[in-house]
């Protein structure tokens, strides 16, 4: 086979490969993928000054690995600290420690600069808002899809009541809980409508 013949044979094969690649890409984009496994929560910790004694605080944390052993608490602006056991769910709660700034870490594992005051409250609020937005989107799409497949394409979204959650340590305040509900309901409505549009017009 000479050079000219090889080029002539190769050109249709290349065109065919490109066409197949495009078709596969289009099919992959249109095919729903399996939901990825939830990523482990990143380590975070909070310092809460005790209401009845401003010289003392409690440090709480989440996202740590029980298999890595105890969490070490280091007071970066004083001499407080100690070790705390980690629960099966990756959370911990210290006993009374001197009020101050802390870092929590595990040898060979996670670490986190602990936040307190307004920054801690904002972090807890934002975490709830994000999780409720994600929950609303999942619930809305699931409910909308079910109704669409049942032939009810004129349904209106009705977000379920927010779930009561068992929280560890610092909890969202009223404003944070309110914004979380708004985020949940907005995400639910949008996902519900998207599901109807997709399954009622396909």
KAWO-V398637 format. One record per helix or strand of 2 or more residues. SS is the DSSP state (@ for helix, = for strand). FROM is the first residue (numbers start at 1). LEN is the number of residues. Records with the same first field share a line. If there is no record, write none. Layout:
SS: FROM-LEN, FROM-LEN
This chain:
@: 3-28, 66-3, 117-33, 174-28
=: 44-7, 53-10, 71-5, 81-4, 92-2, 97-2, 102-4, 111-3, 115-2
